[in-house]
Structures are given as structure tokens and as C-alpha cells.
Amino acid sequence: MNLLPSQEGDELPHLDSFLLLINTLERELNTTVLVSRPESVDLEFNPKGCLLCVLSADLNAHFSERNRLIANISMLFRGTNGEKHKFLRTIYSSSIFEHKVEFEDGGFVRISLSLK
């Protein structure tokens, strides 16, 4: 994906903010964020750690040519309660993004990430 330079007066493009959020989540959870089509997610990935996956066939399709978010991004998480709280707290602390829980059970949480 090619990042376009910001024009004077532009805030940080949403794609840059999303990538910073992903980097923070990877650091906080000591994991690697996967990108996968929803039907192809390896639910057994990293069985002794947490799973964090961006559910998308094409991540580029969520952003405009100016790197602005144009479609919500779904993410799937599996981990301990402590890891789940770190995951949700990190997203909650974002000044750009908010989340809506789409699904939650004892093992998994699926959220939809959108702009505030």
C-alpha cells in the first residue's frame, strides 16, 4: 500500500493511525496481528498465546486513496481475560477509533473498528 503525503492542514491519515494502533497492540499483547479473510482464520494460531486477527479479504479496501477509513474493520481476538482487557483498553484509549463488540463468548471477542 502506498501512503500519500499529508497536505497542509491534514491530520495524521487514518491508515497511519491504524498501523500505529496495530503496532501498539502487538507490543502490548506480545503477539503478531494476522490479516485473513473471515472464513480462512486459523483459530488454532499461537495456541499458548493470544490470537489477534484483522478480518479482511483486502485491507486496502477499507481506506480511500487519501488513506482515510471508509469501511469499518472487523478484528477477532482470543486470549486470557487479562489480555482481553489490554486489547480493549488499547483500542478504547485511541483518540481516532472506537469499537463495537459484534460477538463475545468465553474464548473469542469480535469487534468492529470505526472512526469516533
ROBA-16157 format. One record per atom (N, C-alpha, C, O): residue in three letters; z, x, y. Coordinates in steps of 0.02 Angstrom, whole numbers, padded with zeros to 5 digits, always signed. Atoms other than C-alpha are relative to their C-alpha. Layout:
residues N
ALAZXY...
end
This chain:
residues 116
MET+00000+00043-00058MET+00000+00000+00000MET+00000+00045+00061MET+00039+00092+00064ASN+00002-00038-00062ASN-00044+00069+00172ASN+00041-00035+00053ASN+00031-00094+00067LEU-00040+00027-00054LEU+00083+00045+00309LEU-00037+00009+00066LEU-00062+00063+00080LEU+00032-00005-00066LEU+00011+00006+00480LEU+00053+00021+00051LEU+00110-00001+00046PRO-00049-00020-00051PRO+00094+00088+00630PRO+00022-00059+00043PRO-00017-00105+00056SER-00025+00053-00043SER+00203-00022+00737SER-00031+00005+00069SER-00044+00060+00093GLN+00024+00001-00069GLN+00135-00074+00905GLN+00061-00003+00045GLN+00115-00023+00024GLU-00056+00000-00047GLU+00243-00057+01059GLU+00031-00070+00002GLU-00004-00120+00011GLY-00035+00064-00001GLY+00375-00192+01055GLY+00011-00030-00069GLY+00051-00076-00076ASP-00010+00025+00068ASP+00361-00221+00867ASP+00067+00025-00027ASP+00087+00082-00014GLU-00059-00021+00036GLU+00521-00217+00767GLU-00024+00035-00064GLU-00084+00038-00078LEU+00017-00031+00063LEU+00527-00124+00602LEU-00037-00051-00043LEU-00012-00106-00053PRO+00036+00049+00042PRO+00395-00206+00491PRO+00042-00023-00059PRO+00083+00014-00085HIS-00040+00029+00055HIS+00466-00319+00357HIS-00007+00041-00064HIS+00041+00048-00101LEU+00008-00040+00061LEU+00391-00211+00219LEU+00045+00061+00002LEU+00076+00077-00049ASP-00045-00058-00006ASP+00486-00058+00283ASP+00072-00022-00012ASP+00109+00013-00048SER-00067+00025+00010SER+00645-00161+00289SER+00013-00018-00073SER+00067-00005-00099PHE-00006+00016+00071PHE+00614-00224+00112PHE+00008+00063-00041PHE+00051+00066-00086LEU-00005-00062+00038LEU+00587-00048+00047LEU+00066+00035+00011LEU+00094+00065-00035LEU-00067-00027-00014LEU+00747+00010+00133LEU+00053-00039-00039LEU+00100-00009-00065LEU-00046+00041+00039LEU+00839-00135+00051LEU-00002+00019-00073LEU+00050+00025-00105ILE+00008-00020+00071ILE+00769-00088-00120ILE+00033+00068-00012ILE+00068+00078-00062ASN-00030-00066+00006ASN+00821+00093-00092ASN+00076-00004+00000ASN+00109+00030-00039THR-00073+00009-00003THR+00997+00039-00045THR+00026-00031-00065THR+00078-00010-00090LEU-00020+00031+00063LEU+01009-00074-00199LEU-00001+00050-00057LEU+00045+00051-00098GLU+00004-00050+00053GLU+00953+00068-00312GLU+00059+00048+00004GLU+00088+00066-00047ARG-00056-00046-00010ARG+01084+00183-00237ARG+00067-00033-00018ARG+00107-00004-00054GLU-00063+00036+00011GLU+01225+00053-00241GLU+00012-00015-00074GLU+00068-00011-00098LEU-00006+00022+00069LEU+01189-00002-00419LEU-00017+00055-00050LEU-00012+00045-00111ASN+00018-00056+00043ASN+01134+00168-00487ASN-00051-00022-00053ASN-00042-00012-00113THR+00052+00025+00044THR+00977+00091-00560THR-00068+00009+00034THR-00072+00029+00092THR+00068+00000-00026THR+00789+00085-00537THR-00024-00072+00003THR-00019-00109-00047VAL+00026+00067-00007VAL+00714-00075-00470VAL-00070-00003-00030VAL-00113+00038-00014LEU+00065+00010+00032LEU+00569-00136-00576LEU-00040-00053+00038LEU-00011-00093+00075VAL+00043+00053-00026VAL+00421-00240-00521VAL-00040-00025-00060VAL-00072+00014-00096SER+00033+00028+00058SER+00350-00358-00651SER-00019-00073+00012SER+00014-00108+00051ARG+00015+00072+00000ARG+00263-00525-00672ARG+00058-00035-00035ARG+00086-00007-00082PRO-00058+00034+00029PRO+00398-00653-00714PRO-00004-00007-00076PRO+00047+00002-00110GLU+00006+00010+00073GLU+00330-00684-00889GLU+00000+00065-00039GLU+00002+00063-00101SER+00003-00065+00035SER+00325-00498-00929SER+00062+00043+00008SER+00062+00101-00013VAL-00060-00039-00012VAL+00500-00442-00880VAL+00032+00022-00066VAL+00040-00019-00112ASP-00036-00026+00059ASP+00585-00331-01010ASP+00075-00012+00012ASP+00108+00028+00044LEU-00070+00019-00011LEU+00755-00417-01014LEU+00049+00048-00033LEU+00109+00047-00019GLU-00042-00049+00034GLU+00821-00278-01126GLU-00001+00068+00034GLU+00031+00115+00010PHE+00002-00064-00036PHE+00783-00139-00999PHE+00070+00021+00019PHE+00110-00019+00044ASN-00064-00029-00019ASN+00933-00025-00971ASN+00058-00042-00026ASN+00098-00067+00013PRO-00050+00046+00029PRO+01047-00120-01093PRO+00073+00018+00016PRO+00115-00027+00015LYS-00070-00019-00016LYS+01204-00021-01045LYS+00012+00002+00075LYS+00067+00016+00097GLY-00005+00001-00073GLY+01170-00036-00859GLY-00025-00066+00026GLY-00030-00115-00011CYS+00025+00064-00027CYS+01105-00168-00742CYS-00076+00000+00004CYS-00109+00052+00003LEU+00072+00012-00007LEU+00931-00239-00728LEU-00011-00032+00068LEU+00022-00081+00085LEU+00020+00030-00063LEU+00855-00273-00559LEU-00075+00003+00003LEU-00105+00057+00002CYS+00072+00004+00004CYS+00676-00333-00555CYS-00027-00045+00055CYS-00004-00101+00064VAL+00038+00041-00047VAL+00561-00394-00417VAL-00053-00037-00041VAL-00093-00006-00075LEU+00045+00041+00040LEU+00464-00538-00494LEU-00063-00015+00040LEU-00064-00059+00082SER+00062+00009-00037SER+00286-00524-00432SER-00058+00031-00039SER-00052+00086-00066ALA+00061-00027+00029ALA+00112-00501-00502ALA-00032+00050+00048ALA-00066+00097+00026ASP+00029-00044-00051ASP+00062-00417-00338ASP+00046-00001+00061ASP+00044-00048+00101LEU-00047-00003-00055LEU+00195-00363-00214LEU-00035+00000+00068LEU-00008-00026+00117ASN+00039+00000-00062ASN+00061-00335-00081ASN-00013-00070+00026ASN-00017-00081+00086ALA+00016+00068-00020ALA+00026-00522-00081ALA+00057-00033+00040ALA+00046-00085+00071HIS-00057+00028-00036HIS+00199-00554-00006HIS+00001+00021+00074HIS+00041-00004+00113PHE+00000-00029-00068PHE+00156-00457+00153PHE-00069-00006+00031PHE-00120+00000-00003SER+00063+00004-00037SER+00023-00478+00287SER-00027+00071+00012SER+00004+00120-00006GLU+00030-00065-00016GLU-00093-00340+00346GLU+00042+00037+00052GLU+00032+00097+00062ARG-00047-00033-00048ARG+00041-00305+00481ARG+00068+00012-00032ARG+00117+00026+00002ASN-00061-00013+00039ASN+00172-00285+00343ASN+00058-00048+00016ASN+00116-00030+00013ARG-00050+00052-00012ARG+00261-00446+00387ARG+00005-00044-00062ARG-00046-00059-00094LEU-00011+00041+00059LEU+00337-00552+00249LEU-00032-00069+00011LEU-00017-00103+00060ILE+00034+00065-00007ILE+00227-00706+00221ILE+00015-00045-00060ILE-00002-00104-00058ALA-00019+00040+00059ALA+00292-00764+00050ALA+00065+00026-00028ALA+00075+00087-00033ASN-00064-00020+00027ASN+00467-00763-00022ASN-00008+00044-00061ASN-00059+00040-00097ILE+00001-00046+00057ILE+00507-00631-00152ILE+00057-00018-00047ILE+00115-00023-00025SER-00051+00015+00050SER+00600-00675-00312SER+00023+00065-00032SER-00016+00110-00045MET-00029-00058+00034MET+00718-00550-00391MET+00046-00025-00055MET+00081-00075-00047LEU-00042+00017+00057LEU+00806-00555-00558LEU+00051+00057-00009LEU+00033+00115-00008PHE-00054-00048+00009PHE+00974-00469-00585PHE+00038-00015-00064PHE+00050-00074-00080ARG-00047+00006+00057ARG+01078-00437-00742ARG+00049+00058+00006ARG+00028+00115+00015GLY-00050-00053-00003GLY+01241-00341-00737GLY+00069-00029-00003GLY+00079-00089-00013THR-00070+00021+00001THR+01429-00347-00730THR+00015-00041+00063THR-00025-00042+00110ASN-00020+00038-00060ASN+01522-00458-00606ASN+00005+00046+00060ASN-00015+00027+00115GLY-00006-00048-00055GLY+01559-00304-00500GLY-00068+00019+00026GLY-00078+00023+00087GLU+00068-00016-00021GLU+01375-00256-00497GLU-00033-00059+00035GLU-00069-00050+00084LYS+00028+00060-00031LYS+01326-00435-00457LYS+00026-00007+00071LYS-00013-00025+00117HIS-00028+00005-00068HIS+01444-00434-00307HIS-00030+00053+00046HIS-00043+00039+00104LYS+00033-00053-00040LYS+01370-00267-00247LYS-00071-00021+00018LYS-00092-00013+00075PHE+00069+00023-00010PHE+01194-00339-00267PHE-00003-00052+00055PHE-00041-00045+00103LEU+00001+00054-00049LEU+01230-00498-00170LEU+00028+00021+00068LEU+00002+00000+00120ARG-00028-00025-00063ARG+01338-00410-00039ARG-00050+00042+00038ARG-00055+00036+00099THR+00050-00042-00032THR+01200-00284-00004THR-00054-00043+00033THR-00074-00029+00090ILE+00051+00044-00029ILE+01072-00422+00024ILE+00031-00041+00057ILE-00001-00051+00109TYR-00033+00040-00052TYR+01197-00527+00123TYR+00009+00039+00064TYR+00006+00011+00119SER-00011-00041-00060SER+01228-00381+00241SER-00064+00016+00038SER-00062+00046+00092SER+00064-00013-00034SER+01042-00370+00284SER-00006-00043+00062SER+00011-00102+00062SER+00011+00038-00061SER+01001-00420+00461SER-00070-00033+00001SER-00085-00072+00046ILE+00069+00026+00004ILE+00821-00463+00409ILE-00007-00055-00052ILE-00040-00106-00040PHE+00011+00044+00057PHE+00833-00550+00241PHE+00061-00042-00017PHE+00118-00023-00005GLU-00052+00042+00029GLU+00932-00692+00166GLU-00023-00019-00070GLU-00081-00012-00087HIS+00018+00018+00068HIS+00938-00753-00012HIS+00024-00071-00017HIS+00071-00097+00012LYS-00019+00065+00027LYS+00945-00917-00103LYS+00003+00009-00076LYS-00045+00034-00106VAL-00005-00005+00073VAL+01008-00924-00283VAL-00043-00054-00031VAL-00033-00113-00018GLU+00045+00046+00035GLU+00872-01003-00390GLU+00027-00018-00070GLU+00016-00073-00095PHE-00026+00010+00068PHE+00960-00982-00558PHE+00058+00048-00010PHE+00057+00105+00013GLU-00056-00043+00017GLU+01126-00915-00620GLU+00032-00025-00063GLU+00045-00085-00071ASP-00039+00016+00059ASP+01210-00909-00788ASP+00046+00060-00012ASP+00053+00102+00033GLY-00047-00054+00014GLY+01334-00791-00871GLY-00030+00069+00004GLY+00006+00117+00018GLY+00030-00066+00002GLY+01210-00649-00883GLY-00049+00016+00055GLY-00057+00075+00073PHE+00054-00013-00046PHE+01074-00670-00753PHE+00009-00039+00066PHE+00038-00093+00067VAL+00005+00034-00065VAL+01051-00715-00569VAL-00072+00011+00024VAL-00097+00068+00024ARG+00067-00005-00030ARG+00880-00752-00496ARG+00005-00027+00071ARG+00030-00082+00083ILE-00003+00020-00070ILE+00865-00758-00307ILE-00070-00001+00030ILE-00117+00028+00003SER+00060+00000-00040SER+00729-00794-00182SER+00018+00032+00067SER+00064+00009+00102LEU-00013-00037-00062LEU+00725-00672-00036LEU-00049-00025+00054LEU-00109-00028+00043SER+00042+00025-00056SER+00662-00739+00132SER+00026+00031+00064SER+00077+00066+00065LEU-00021-00024-00065LEU+00675-00698+00316LEU+00055-00044+00028LEU+00056-00104+00015LYS-00053+00039-00033LYS+00827-00751+00415LYS-00030-00038+00058LYS+00006-00074+00093
end
